[in-house]
Amino acid sequence: MSISNIFAKLKNNSSGQVNGFSVTSLPLVGPHKLGVSEDGMPMFFVKGGKSQTKSLDYSLEYISVQFNRKCQLFLNGKPTAEGIYTVISLKTDLAEFQEYFLGVGYLLLRKISTDPNPKELRREIERLISLFSRFSEPPLKTIQGLWGELLVIEQSRNPSYLVQAWHCRPTDKYDFNDGTDKIEVKSTSKSSRIHAFSNSQLLPNKNSKLLIASLFVVETGEGRSVYDLVGAIAKKMDNTELAFRINEVVSQVLGRDISGAFSVHYDYQLAADSLSFYDSSSVARIREEDIPQQISNIHFDCDLTAAVKVKASDGNSALQKALF
């Protein structure tokens, strides 16, 4: 049963507790609980991590976090012993955010130990706060661009390797970089493989291999959203830390465009069928020796029709093995 279905069942069976909260247990998270608030919103109760020093609570646009709260919980309608919990609550009734909150919150519970010390709990809560705080910041890329990158991960042979190489910093020159080789993802909603490049983007360092991933991404009414792909990738990995990292990168890239990422859908099969990789050395560019010293920051559109496609048999680098 999905975390969303578990919460729906809890909410339907909850009659509302005057002096406490209705909760349910979750698989793989020990004593931590999923609960429902008086107004029907999801909450997570994290056991342990009690500190002698008072921790400042958080109140963001979408979530709140309260530390060291004495709570009375009702499990299957029966009161449990009072305990000290860190309480993470959703503050918006938007259905899409509820599903997102449940998924990310459950990942957090799976990441932390069953009895976290104050330092561990604080560290993980701050990562959650950082993730949700980015939803008030300007986006770094379009939803289409992010969706294309996620499609490359979802289609890869080893998604975990791609996630580790994905967007180490917002200012990274390439979408994927494993320290040796690189991948730059280009998507288009048009009918030809014409993509925008900067000239410097096509000039990786001497001993690196740069692949250009090209795909057609067309918005549809019944396709897949960013979070459909996030969920599909998570199912292919058993590493909760990497699954949480996907959400960190997505929040960092989307910023306040997060709400649109739930409702915008793209043609999945078209994108998957059109996904091709090209050797960057075969992509047309302006030679460095032909660029006057006074000119910089050159950008142009380039047609990849004549570029050389890369196949699984064309190389054995770690990044290529992860792709094919």
FIZASE-705471 format. One line per field, with one value per residue: residue number from 1; z, y, x of N, C-alpha, C in turn. Coordinates in Angstrom, 1 decimal. Layout:
<sites>
kollum = [NUM;...]
nup = [Z;...]
nnorth = [Y;...]
neast = [X;...]
caup = [Z;...]
canorth = [Y;...]
caeast = [X;...]
cup = [Z;...]
cnorth = [Y;...]
ceast = [X;...]
</sites>
This chain:
<sites>
kollum = [1;2;3;4;5;6;7;8;9;10;11;12;13;14;15;16;17;18;19;20;21;22;23;24;25;26;27;28;29;30;31;32;33;34;35;36;37;38;39;40;41;42;43;44;45;46;47;48;49;50;51;52;53;54;55;56;57;58;59;60;61;62;63;64;65;66;67;68;69;70;71;72;73;74;75;76;77;78;79;80;81;82;83;84;85;86;87;88;89;90;91;92;93;94;95;96;97;98;99;100;101;102;103;104;105;106;107;108;109;110;111;112;113;114;115;116;117;118;119;120;121;122;123;124;125;126;127;128;129;130;131;132;133;134;135;136;137;138;139;140;141;142;143;144;145;146;147;148;149;150;151;152;153;154;155;156;157;158;159;160;161;162;163;164;165;166;167;168;169;170;171;172;173;174;175;176;177;178;179;180;181;182;183;184;185;186;187;188;189;190;191;192;193;194;195;196;197;198;199;200;201;202;203;204;205;206;207;208;209;210;211;212;213;214;215;216;217;218;219;220;221;222;223;224;225;226;227;228;229;230;231;232;233;234;235;236;237;238;239;240;241;242;243;244;245;246;247;248;249;250;251;252;253;254;255;256;257;258;259;260;261;262;263;264;265;266;267;268;269;270;271;272;273;274;275;276;277;278;279;280;281;282;283;284;285;286;287;288;289;290;291;292;293;294;295;296;297;298;299;300;301;302;303;304;305;306;307;308;309;310;311;312;313;314;315;316;317;318;319;320;321;322;323;324]
nup = [0.0;-0.9;0.6;0.4;0.3;2.7;4.4;3.6;4.5;7.3;7.8;7.0;8.9;11.3;14.0;15.1;17.7;20.9;22.8;21.7;18.9;16.1;14.9;12.7;12.2;10.2;7.6;8.0;9.5;12.3;15.5;14.7;13.5;11.4;11.2;11.6;11.5;13.4;11.5;9.3;8.0;7.0;9.2;10.6;13.2;14.9;16.7;19.5;19.7;21.5;23.0;25.4;25.2;24.0;20.9;18.1;16.6;13.3;10.8;7.8;4.4;3.5;5.3;8.8;11.6;14.8;17.7;20.3;21.5;23.8;23.3;23.0;21.5;19.5;18.6;16.4;17.5;20.2;23.1;23.3;25.3;26.6;24.7;23.7;20.9;17.6;15.6;12.4;10.1;7.5;5.9;3.9;2.0;-0.6;-2.9;-4.4;-3.1;-0.7;-1.4;-2.2;0.2;1.8;0.6;0.6;3.4;4.3;3.2;4.7;7.3;6.8;6.4;8.7;11.9;14.2;16.7;16.8;17.6;19.0;17.3;14.8;14.2;14.0;11.8;9.6;9.7;9.0;6.4;5.3;5.8;4.3;1.7;1.4;1.7;-0.6;-2.4;-2.5;-4.0;-7.1;-10.2;-11.5;-13.9;-16.7;-16.4;-18.4;-19.1;-16.8;-16.7;-18.9;-18.1;-15.9;-17.3;-18.7;-16.6;-15.6;-17.8;-17.9;-17.5;-15.0;-12.7;-10.1;-10.3;-12.1;-10.6;-8.6;-10.0;-10.8;-11.1;-9.1;-8.1;-8.4;-10.3;-12.1;-15.1;-16.7;-17.0;-15.9;-14.3;-13.6;-12.5;-14.3;-17.0;-18.9;-19.3;-21.2;-21.3;-23.7;-24.7;-26.8;-28.0;-30.6;-34.0;-34.9;-34.3;-33.0;-31.0;-28.3;-27.5;-25.6;-26.7;-25.2;-23.8;-25.4;-25.3;-23.5;-20.8;-21.8;-21.4;-21.0;-21.8;-23.5;-23.7;-25.6;-24.8;-26.5;-26.9;-27.7;-26.2;-25.5;-24.4;-23.0;-22.3;-20.9;-20.1;-18.4;-15.4;-13.8;-11.2;-11.5;-12.8;-10.9;-8.9;-10.4;-10.8;-8.1;-7.4;-8.7;-7.3;-4.3;-2.4;0.0;0.6;-1.8;-3.1;-1.7;-2.3;-5.0;-4.8;-3.5;-5.5;-7.4;-6.1;-5.8;-8.5;-9.5;-7.8;-7.1;-9.1;-8.5;-8.1;-10.6;-11.6;-10.8;-12.3;-15.1;-17.8;-19.9;-23.1;-22.6;-23.9;-26.5;-25.8;-24.7;-26.8;-28.6;-27.4;-27.8;-28.0;-28.5;-29.8;-28.5;-29.8;-32.5;-32.9;-34.5;-34.1;-33.1;-33.8;-31.4;-32.1;-34.0;-32.8;-31.9;-29.3;-28.0;-27.9;-26.2;-24.3;-26.2;-27.8;-29.5;-31.8;-32.7;-35.2;-34.8;-36.6;-38.3;-36.6;-34.8;-33.6;-30.4;-29.3;-27.2;-27.6;-28.2;-26.3;-23.0;-20.6;-17.2;-17.0;-19.4;-19.2;-17.2;-18.5;-20.7]
nnorth = [-1.2;2.2;5.2;7.3;6.0;4.8;7.0;8.0;6.0;6.1;8.7;8.4;6.6;8.0;9.5;11.9;13.2;14.6;15.2;14.5;12.9;11.0;8.2;6.1;3.2;2.8;1.0;-0.1;2.1;2.0;3.3;5.8;7.8;8.2;10.7;12.4;15.6;17.8;19.2;17.5;17.2;15.8;14.6;14.0;12.1;12.1;10.1;10.4;12.0;13.9;17.0;18.7;21.4;24.0;23.8;25.8;26.2;25.7;27.5;27.4;28.3;26.1;23.9;23.1;22.7;21.3;21.0;18.6;18.0;17.1;14.6;13.0;10.1;8.3;5.1;3.0;3.8;3.5;4.9;5.6;5.5;8.7;10.6;12.1;14.0;15.0;17.1;17.2;19.0;19.4;22.4;23.2;22.6;21.7;19.1;18.0;18.8;17.5;14.8;14.9;15.8;13.6;11.6;12.6;13.0;10.4;9.3;10.7;9.7;7.0;7.4;8.3;7.0;4.6;5.6;8.4;10.6;13.9;15.5;14.1;14.1;16.8;17.5;16.1;17.2;19.8;19.6;18.9;21.2;23.0;22.0;22.5;25.2;26.2;26.5;29.0;30.4;31.7;29.8;27.7;26.4;25.5;23.7;21.8;21.4;20.2;17.9;16.5;15.9;14.2;12.1;11.0;9.9;8.1;6.3;5.2;2.6;2.3;4.0;5.0;5.7;7.8;9.7;10.3;11.7;13.9;17.4;18.7;21.2;24.3;26.0;24.4;23.5;21.4;19.0;16.4;15.0;13.0;13.4;12.7;12.2;13.7;14.7;16.5;17.6;18.1;19.3;19.5;20.9;21.0;19.7;19.0;18.2;20.7;22.6;24.8;26.0;27.0;28.2;27.5;25.4;23.2;22.5;20.6;19.7;18.5;15.6;14.6;13.0;14.1;13.8;14.5;14.5;14.2;14.9;14.7;16.6;16.9;18.7;17.2;16.2;13.9;12.7;12.2;13.6;15.7;14.6;12.1;10.9;11.2;9.4;7.0;6.7;6.4;4.0;2.3;2.2;1.3;2.9;5.1;7.5;8.5;8.6;10.7;12.7;13.2;14.6;16.8;18.0;18.5;20.3;22.4;23.1;23.7;25.6;28.2;27.3;24.9;24.1;24.0;21.9;19.6;19.6;19.8;17.8;15.5;13.8;10.7;8.3;9.3;10.8;8.9;7.2;8.9;9.6;10.2;9.9;11.9;12.4;15.0;16.1;15.9;17.8;20.8;23.8;27.0;27.4;27.9;29.3;31.0;32.9;36.2;37.8;39.7;39.0;37.1;34.7;33.3;32.2;29.9;28.3;24.9;22.3;18.9;16.9;15.9;15.1;12.7;9.7;8.1;4.8;1.9;0.2;1.8;2.8;2.4;3.8;4.7;6.4;6.0;3.2;3.3;4.6;2.9]
neast = [0.8;0.6;2.1;0.4;-2.1;-2.1;-2.3;-4.8;-6.5;-6.0;-7.0;-9.7;-10.6;-10.3;-11.7;-11.2;-9.3;-9.6;-7.7;-5.3;-3.6;-4.5;-2.8;-0.7;1.3;4.2;5.9;9.3;10.3;10.5;9.7;8.7;5.9;3.0;0.6;-2.6;-3.9;-6.1;-7.6;-7.4;-5.0;-1.8;0.7;4.0;5.4;8.3;10.2;12.5;15.8;15.8;16.8;18.8;19.1;17.1;15.5;14.9;11.8;10.3;8.6;7.4;6.2;4.8;5.2;5.6;7.7;8.1;9.9;10.7;8.2;5.6;3.5;0.3;-0.6;-2.9;-3.2;-4.7;-7.1;-6.6;-5.1;-1.6;1.4;2.4;4.7;7.9;8.2;9.4;7.6;6.3;4.5;2.1;1.0;-0.7;-3.6;-3.6;-3.9;-1.8;0.5;0.1;0.5;3.2;4.4;3.9;5.4;8.1;8.4;8.2;10.5;12.4;11.9;12.7;15.4;16.6;17.7;16.2;16.2;17.2;20.0;20.2;21.9;21.9;19.2;18.7;20.3;19.1;16.5;17.1;17.9;15.4;14.0;15.5;15.0;12.2;12.1;13.2;11.1;10.1;11.8;13.3;13.0;15.6;15.7;13.6;10.5;10.2;12.9;14.0;12.4;13.3;15.9;15.3;14.0;16.2;17.6;15.7;15.5;17.9;20.5;21.6;20.3;21.0;23.7;23.6;22.1;23.9;25.8;24.5;23.9;25.7;26.2;24.3;25.4;26.7;28.4;27.6;24.9;25.2;27.9;30.5;33.0;34.8;33.7;31.0;27.5;25.3;22.0;19.6;16.5;13.6;10.5;9.9;9.9;12.4;15.8;17.1;19.0;19.8;23.0;25.9;29.0;31.2;30.2;30.4;33.0;34.6;36.9;40.2;40.6;38.1;35.0;32.3;28.9;26.0;22.7;19.7;16.3;12.8;10.4;7.2;4.3;1.4;-2.0;-2.4;0.0;3.1;4.2;6.7;6.9;5.9;7.9;10.0;9.0;9.0;11.8;12.7;11.6;13.3;15.5;17.2;18.3;17.8;18.9;19.9;17.4;16.2;17.9;17.3;14.9;15.8;17.4;15.5;13.8;15.6;16.1;13.5;12.3;10.0;8.3;7.3;4.5;3.5;4.8;3.5;1.2;1.8;2.2;4.0;4.6;5.4;6.2;6.9;9.2;10.9;11.3;12.5;14.9;18.3;21.9;24.8;28.0;29.9;32.0;31.4;29.5;28.5;30.4;31.9;35.2;37.8;40.0;39.0;37.6;37.5;39.5;38.1;35.5;33.0;31.1;29.4;26.5;24.3;22.0;21.9;21.8;21.4;21.3;23.3;25.2;27.3;25.9;26.0;26.4;25.8;27.9;30.0;31.8;33.4;33.3;32.5;30.3;29.0;28.5;26.6;24.5;23.8]
caup = [0.0;-0.9;1.7;0.3;0.6;4.2;5.1;3.3;5.4;8.6;7.8;7.0;10.2;12.4;14.5;15.7;19.1;21.5;23.6;21.1;17.5;15.5;14.1;12.3;12.0;8.8;7.4;7.9;10.2;13.7;16.3;14.1;13.1;10.5;11.9;11.0;12.4;13.6;10.2;8.3;7.3;7.4;10.2;11.0;14.6;14.9;18.1;19.8;19.3;22.6;23.4;26.6;24.7;23.2;19.4;17.5;15.7;12.0;10.2;6.4;3.7;3.3;6.4;10.1;12.4;16.2;18.3;21.7;21.9;24.5;22.5;23.2;20.3;19.5;17.6;16.2;18.5;21.6;23.5;23.7;26.4;26.1;24.4;23.2;19.4;16.7;14.8;11.0;9.7;6.3;6.1;2.7;1.6;-2.0;-3.0;-5.0;-2.1;0.3;-1.9;-2.2;1.6;2.4;0.0;1.1;4.8;4.5;2.9;5.8;8.3;6.5;6.4;10.1;12.7;15.0;17.9;16.4;18.6;18.6;16.1;13.6;13.9;13.5;10.5;8.6;9.6;8.3;5.0;4.9;5.8;3.1;0.5;1.3;1.7;-2.0;-3.1;-2.6;-4.8;-8.6;-10.8;-12.2;-15.2;-17.0;-16.1;-19.5;-19.1;-15.7;-17.0;-19.8;-17.3;-15.2;-18.3;-19.0;-15.4;-15.6;-18.9;-17.8;-16.9;-13.5;-12.2;-8.9;-10.7;-12.7;-9.6;-7.9;-10.9;-11.2;-10.5;-7.8;-7.8;-9.4;-11.3;-12.9;-16.5;-17.3;-16.2;-15.2;-14.3;-12.6;-12.2;-15.5;-18.2;-18.7;-20.1;-21.3;-21.8;-24.5;-25.1;-27.7;-28.3;-32.0;-34.7;-35.4;-33.2;-33.0;-29.6;-27.9;-26.9;-25.5;-27.4;-24.2;-23.3;-26.3;-25.1;-22.2;-20.7;-22.8;-21.2;-20.7;-22.9;-23.3;-24.6;-25.7;-24.8;-27.2;-26.9;-27.9;-25.0;-25.9;-23.4;-23.3;-21.2;-20.1;-20.0;-17.1;-14.8;-13.1;-10.0;-12.0;-13.1;-9.6;-8.3;-11.2;-10.5;-6.8;-7.4;-9.3;-6.4;-2.9;-1.5;0.4;0.6;-3.2;-3.4;-1.1;-3.1;-6.2;-4.4;-3.2;-6.8;-8.0;-5.4;-6.1;-9.9;-9.8;-7.0;-7.0;-10.2;-8.0;-8.3;-12.0;-11.9;-10.6;-13.3;-16.4;-18.3;-21.2;-23.8;-22.1;-25.0;-27.5;-25.2;-24.5;-28.2;-29.3;-26.7;-28.5;-27.4;-29.6;-29.4;-28.6;-30.8;-33.8;-33.0;-35.0;-33.1;-33.6;-33.3;-30.5;-32.8;-34.9;-32.0;-31.4;-27.9;-27.4;-27.9;-25.2;-24.0;-27.5;-27.8;-30.8;-32.0;-33.6;-35.6;-34.5;-37.6;-38.9;-35.5;-34.6;-32.5;-29.6;-28.9;-26.0;-27.9;-28.6;-25.2;-21.8;-19.5;-16.1;-17.3;-20.5;-18.7;-16.4;-19.4;-21.6]
canorth = [0.0;3.4;6.1;8.1;5.2;4.6;8.2;8.1;5.0;6.7;9.9;8.0;5.9;8.8;10.2;13.1;13.1;15.9;15.5;13.9;12.7;9.6;7.9;4.8;2.8;2.7;0.0;0.3;3.3;1.8;4.0;7.0;7.6;9.1;11.1;13.3;16.7;18.0;19.6;16.5;17.4;14.8;14.9;13.0;12.2;11.5;9.7;10.5;13.2;15.0;17.7;19.5;22.8;24.3;24.0;26.8;25.6;26.3;27.7;27.8;28.5;24.8;23.0;23.6;21.7;21.6;20.1;18.2;18.2;16.0;14.3;11.8;9.5;7.2;4.1;2.1;4.2;3.3;5.8;5.1;6.3;10.0;10.6;13.4;13.8;16.2;17.0;17.8;19.1;20.1;23.6;23.5;21.5;21.3;17.6;17.6;19.0;16.4;13.6;15.2;15.9;12.3;10.9;13.1;12.8;9.0;9.1;11.2;8.7;5.8;7.7;8.5;5.8;4.4;6.4;9.4;11.5;15.3;16.0;13.4;14.6;18.2;17.6;15.7;18.1;21.0;19.2;19.0;22.6;23.6;21.5;23.2;26.7;26.6;26.6;30.4;31.0;31.7;28.6;27.7;25.8;25.2;22.4;20.9;21.0;19.3;16.7;15.8;15.3;13.0;11.0;10.4;9.1;7.0;5.4;4.7;1.2;2.5;5.3;5.5;6.3;9.1;10.6;10.8;12.6;14.9;18.7;18.9;22.6;25.0;26.7;23.4;23.7;20.2;18.4;15.2;15.0;12.0;13.7;12.4;12.4;14.6;14.6;17.7;17.2;19.1;18.8;20.4;20.6;21.1;18.4;18.7;18.3;21.9;22.9;25.9;25.7;28.0;27.6;26.9;24.1;22.1;22.4;20.0;19.6;17.6;14.2;14.2;12.7;14.8;13.3;15.4;13.8;14.9;14.2;15.5;16.7;17.6;18.7;16.6;16.3;12.7;12.2;12.0;14.8;15.6;13.8;10.8;10.4;11.0;8.2;5.9;6.5;6.0;2.5;1.5;2.3;0.9;3.8;6.2;8.8;9.0;9.0;12.0;13.7;13.5;15.6;18.0;18.6;19.0;21.6;23.5;23.6;24.2;26.8;28.4;26.6;23.5;23.8;23.7;20.6;18.6;19.6;19.8;16.5;15.4;12.6;9.9;7.4;10.0;11.2;7.7;6.7;9.9;9.8;9.7;10.5;12.3;12.8;16.4;16.5;16.0;18.9;22.0;24.9;27.9;27.1;28.9;30.2;31.9;33.8;37.3;37.8;40.7;38.4;36.0;34.3;33.0;31.2;29.6;27.1;24.0;21.2;17.7;15.9;15.4;14.7;11.2;9.1;7.2;3.6;1.2;-0.5;2.8;3.2;1.7;4.7;4.5;7.1;5.3;2.0;3.6;4.9;1.9]
caeast = [0.0;1.4;2.0;-0.9;-3.3;-2.1;-2.8;-6.2;-7.2;-6.0;-7.9;-11.1;-10.9;-10.0;-12.9;-10.7;-9.0;-9.6;-6.5;-4.2;-3.6;-4.6;-1.6;-0.6;2.6;4.7;6.9;10.7;10.6;10.5;8.7;8.1;4.5;2.3;-0.6;-3.6;-4.2;-7.5;-8.2;-7.3;-3.7;-0.8;1.8;4.9;5.9;9.6;10.6;13.9;16.4;15.5;18.0;18.8;19.0;15.8;15.6;13.9;10.8;10.3;7.2;7.5;4.9;4.1;5.4;6.1;8.5;8.1;10.8;10.6;6.8;5.0;2.3;-0.5;-0.9;-3.9;-2.9;-5.9;-8.1;-6.2;-4.0;-0.3;2.0;2.8;6.1;8.4;8.4;9.5;6.3;6.4;3.1;1.8;0.2;-1.5;-4.6;-3.4;-3.8;-0.5;1.5;0.0;1.2;4.6;4.8;3.9;6.5;9.4;8.5;8.5;11.9;13.1;11.8;13.5;16.8;17.1;17.7;15.0;16.4;18.2;20.5;19.9;22.7;21.4;17.8;18.8;20.9;18.1;15.4;17.5;17.8;14.0;13.7;16.2;14.2;10.9;12.3;13.5;9.9;9.8;12.9;13.2;13.5;16.9;15.5;12.2;9.9;10.6;14.3;14.1;11.7;14.2;17.0;14.8;13.8;17.5;17.9;14.7;15.7;19.3;20.7;22.0;19.8;21.7;25.0;23.3;21.7;25.1;26.5;23.6;23.8;26.4;26.0;23.4;26.2;27.5;28.4;26.9;23.8;25.8;29.4;31.0;34.4;35.6;32.9;29.9;26.3;24.4;20.7;18.9;15.1;12.9;9.1;9.7;10.0;13.8;16.8;17.8;19.1;20.6;24.3;26.9;30.2;32.1;29.6;30.9;34.5;35.0;38.4;40.9;40.5;36.8;34.1;31.0;27.7;24.8;21.4;18.7;15.0;11.6;9.5;5.9;3.3;0.2;-3.0;-2.4;1.3;3.8;4.7;8.0;6.8;5.7;9.3;10.7;8.5;9.5;13.2;12.8;11.3;14.4;16.7;17.0;19.1;16.9;19.7;19.8;16.0;16.0;18.7;16.5;13.9;16.6;17.8;14.2;13.4;16.6;15.9;12.2;11.9;8.5;7.5;6.9;3.1;3.3;5.4;2.5;0.1;2.3;2.5;4.6;4.4;6.5;6.7;7.7;10.5;11.7;11.6;13.4;16.2;19.5;23.1;25.7;29.4;30.0;33.1;30.9;28.5;29.1;30.7;32.9;36.5;38.3;41.0;38.3;36.8;38.3;39.6;37.1;34.1;32.8;29.7;28.7;25.4;23.8;21.2;22.6;21.0;22.2;21.0;24.6;26.2;27.5;25.2;26.8;25.7;26.3;29.2;31.0;32.7;33.2;33.4;31.6;29.1;28.3;27.9;25.4;23.5;23.3]
cup = [0.0;0.3;1.6;0.6;2.1;4.9;4.8;4.2;6.8;8.7;7.8;8.3;11.4;12.8;15.1;17.2;19.8;22.2;23.0;19.6;17.1;14.7;13.6;12.1;10.5;8.7;7.4;8.6;11.7;14.4;15.8;13.5;12.1;11.2;11.1;12.0;12.5;12.4;9.0;7.5;7.8;8.3;10.3;12.4;14.6;16.3;18.3;19.5;20.4;23.0;24.6;26.3;23.9;21.8;18.9;16.5;14.3;11.5;8.8;5.7;3.7;4.5;7.7;10.8;13.9;16.9;19.8;22.2;22.6;23.8;23.0;21.9;20.5;18.3;17.5;17.2;19.9;22.0;23.8;24.8;25.8;25.8;23.9;21.7;18.8;15.7;13.5;10.4;8.4;6.6;5.0;2.4;0.1;-2.1;-3.4;-3.9;-1.0;-0.1;-1.8;-0.8;2.1;1.8;0.5;2.6;5.1;4.2;4.1;7.0;8.1;6.6;7.8;10.9;13.6;16.3;17.6;17.6;18.1;17.4;14.8;13.2;13.3;12.1;9.4;8.5;8.9;6.8;4.5;4.8;4.6;1.8;0.4;1.2;0.2;-2.8;-3.2;-3.5;-6.3;-9.1;-11.5;-13.7;-15.5;-16.6;-17.2;-19.4;-18.0;-16.0;-18.0;-19.1;-16.5;-16.1;-18.6;-17.8;-15.4;-16.6;-18.8;-17.2;-15.4;-13.0;-11.0;-9.3;-11.3;-11.7;-8.8;-8.7;-11.3;-10.5;-9.1;-7.2;-8.8;-10.5;-12.2;-14.4;-17.3;-16.4;-15.4;-15.4;-13.2;-12.2;-13.4;-16.8;-17.9;-19.7;-20.1;-21.9;-22.5;-25.0;-25.9;-27.9;-29.8;-32.7;-35.2;-34.2;-33.2;-31.5;-29.4;-27.1;-26.6;-26.1;-26.4;-23.7;-24.2;-26.3;-23.7;-22.1;-21.5;-22.6;-20.8;-21.9;-22.6;-24.3;-24.5;-25.8;-25.5;-27.2;-27.2;-26.7;-25.4;-24.8;-23.9;-22.1;-20.3;-20.1;-18.6;-16.6;-14.2;-12.0;-10.3;-12.2;-11.8;-8.9;-9.1;-10.9;-9.1;-6.7;-7.9;-8.4;-5.0;-1.9;-1.2;0.4;-0.8;-3.6;-2.9;-1.9;-4.4;-5.9;-4.0;-4.5;-7.4;-7.4;-5.7;-7.5;-10.1;-9.0;-6.9;-8.1;-9.8;-8.3;-9.7;-12.4;-11.7;-11.7;-14.8;-16.8;-19.7;-21.8;-23.4;-23.2;-26.1;-27.0;-25.2;-25.9;-28.9;-28.7;-27.4;-27.9;-28.6;-29.0;-29.6;-29.6;-32.2;-34.0;-33.5;-34.0;-33.8;-33.0;-32.5;-31.2;-33.7;-34.1;-31.5;-29.9;-27.2;-27.3;-27.0;-25.1;-25.3;-27.3;-29.2;-30.8;-33.0;-33.9;-35.5;-35.5;-38.1;-37.8;-35.4;-33.4;-31.7;-29.1;-27.7;-26.3;-28.2;-27.5;-23.9;-20.5;-18.5;-16.4;-18.4;-20.1;-17.9;-17.3;-20.1;-20.9]
cnorth = [1.2;4.3;6.9;7.3;4.9;5.8;8.3;7.2;5.6;7.8;9.4;7.3;6.8;9.6;11.6;13.0;14.4;16.2;14.8;13.8;11.2;9.4;6.5;4.5;2.7;1.6;0.6;1.5;3.2;2.6;5.3;6.7;8.6;9.4;12.0;14.4;16.9;18.5;18.7;16.5;16.3;15.4;13.8;13.2;11.4;11.3;9.9;11.8;14.3;15.6;18.5;21.0;22.9;24.5;24.9;26.0;26.4;26.4;28.3;28.0;27.2;23.8;23.7;22.4;22.2;20.5;19.8;18.5;16.9;15.8;13.0;11.3;8.4;6.3;3.1;2.5;4.1;4.2;5.1;5.9;7.6;9.9;12.0;13.1;15.2;16.0;17.8;17.8;19.9;21.3;24.0;22.3;21.2;19.8;17.2;17.7;17.9;15.2;13.7;15.2;14.4;11.5;11.3;12.9;11.3;8.7;9.5;10.2;7.4;6.1;7.8;7.1;5.7;5.2;7.4;10.2;12.9;15.8;15.4;14.0;16.0;18.3;17.2;16.6;19.4;20.8;19.3;20.4;23.3;23.2;22.3;24.7;27.1;26.9;28.1;31.1;30.9;30.4;28.7;27.2;25.7;23.9;21.4;20.5;20.0;17.9;15.9;15.2;14.1;11.8;10.3;9.5;7.8;5.9;4.7;3.2;1.3;3.8;5.9;6.2;7.7;10.1;11.1;11.8;13.8;16.2;18.8;20.3;23.3;25.6;25.7;23.7;22.6;19.6;17.2;15.3;14.1;12.2;13.4;12.8;13.2;14.3;15.9;17.3;18.3;18.5;19.9;19.9;20.6;19.7;18.1;18.9;19.5;22.4;24.1;25.5;27.0;27.4;26.9;25.6;22.9;22.0;21.9;20.0;18.4;16.1;13.7;13.9;13.4;14.3;14.3;14.5;14.7;14.2;15.2;15.4;17.6;17.5;18.1;16.6;15.0;12.0;12.0;13.3;14.6;14.6;12.3;10.1;10.2;9.7;7.0;5.6;5.9;4.5;1.7;1.5;1.9;1.7;5.0;7.5;9.4;9.4;10.4;13.0;14.1;14.7;16.9;18.8;19.2;20.3;22.7;24.0;24.2;25.5;26.9;27.9;25.2;23.2;23.4;22.3;19.4;18.5;19.6;18.4;16.4;14.0;11.7;9.0;8.1;10.4;10.0;7.2;7.6;10.1;9.3;10.5;10.8;12.7;14.3;16.9;16.6;17.0;20.1;23.1;25.9;27.6;28.3;29.9;31.2;32.9;35.0;37.4;38.8;40.1;37.2;35.7;34.1;31.9;31.1;28.4;26.2;22.7;19.9;16.6;15.2;14.9;13.2;10.7;8.1;6.0;2.9;0.6;0.5;3.2;2.4;2.5;4.4;5.1;6.4;4.0;2.2;4.0;3.7;0.5]
ceast = [0.9;1.2;0.8;-2.1;-3.3;-2.7;-4.3;-7.0;-7.2;-7.0;-9.4;-11.5;-10.7;-11.3;-12.5;-10.5;-8.9;-8.3;-5.3;-4.3;-3.7;-3.4;-1.7;0.9;2.9;5.7;8.3;11.1;10.6;9.4;8.1;6.8;4.0;0.9;-1.5;-3.9;-5.7;-8.3;-7.9;-6.0;-2.7;0.2;2.7;5.4;7.2;10.1;12.1;14.5;16.2;16.8;17.8;18.6;17.7;16.2;14.6;13.1;10.9;8.8;7.5;6.2;4.1;4.2;5.8;6.8;8.5;9.0;10.4;9.2;6.3;3.7;1.6;-1.0;-2.0;-3.6;-4.1;-7.0;-7.8;-5.1;-2.7;0.3;2.5;4.3;6.5;8.8;8.8;8.4;6.5;5.0;3.0;0.8;-0.7;-2.4;-4.5;-3.1;-2.4;0.6;1.4;0.7;2.7;5.1;4.9;5.1;7.9;9.5;8.8;9.9;12.8;13.1;12.7;15.0;17.4;17.0;16.4;15.0;17.5;18.7;20.2;20.6;22.2;20.1;17.9;19.3;19.9;16.9;15.8;17.6;16.4;13.6;14.3;15.4;13.0;11.1;12.7;12.3;9.4;10.9;12.7;13.7;14.8;16.8;14.0;11.8;10.3;12.0;14.6;13.5;12.6;15.3;16.5;14.5;15.1;17.8;17.0;15.0;17.1;19.4;20.9;21.6;20.6;23.0;24.7;22.9;22.9;25.9;25.7;23.7;24.4;26.2;25.1;24.1;27.0;27.3;27.6;25.9;24.3;27.3;29.9;32.4;35.3;34.8;31.6;28.7;25.6;23.1;20.0;17.5;14.5;11.4;8.8;10.0;11.4;14.7;17.7;17.8;20.0;21.8;25.0;28.2;31.1;31.5;30.1;32.4;34.8;36.5;38.9;40.6;39.1;36.0;32.8;30.0;26.6;23.6;20.4;17.4;13.9;10.7;8.3;4.9;2.0;-0.8;-2.8;-1.0;1.9;4.3;6.1;8.0;6.5;7.1;10.1;10.3;9.0;11.0;13.4;12.5;12.4;15.6;16.3;17.8;18.2;17.6;19.7;18.4;15.7;16.7;18.0;15.6;14.6;17.0;16.6;13.8;14.3;16.4;14.6;11.8;10.4;7.7;7.0;5.5;2.8;3.8;4.5;1.5;0.5;2.7;3.1;4.5;5.6;7.1;7.4;9.1;11.4;12.2;12.6;14.7;17.4;20.7;24.1;27.0;29.6;31.0;32.6;29.8;29.2;29.3;31.6;34.2;37.1;39.2;40.3;37.5;37.8;38.4;38.6;35.7;34.1;31.4;28.8;27.7;24.8;22.9;21.9;21.7;21.9;22.0;22.3;25.6;26.2;26.8;26.1;25.9;26.4;27.7;30.3;32.0;32.4;33.5;32.3;30.2;28.3;27.8;26.7;24.2;22.9;23.4]
</sites>
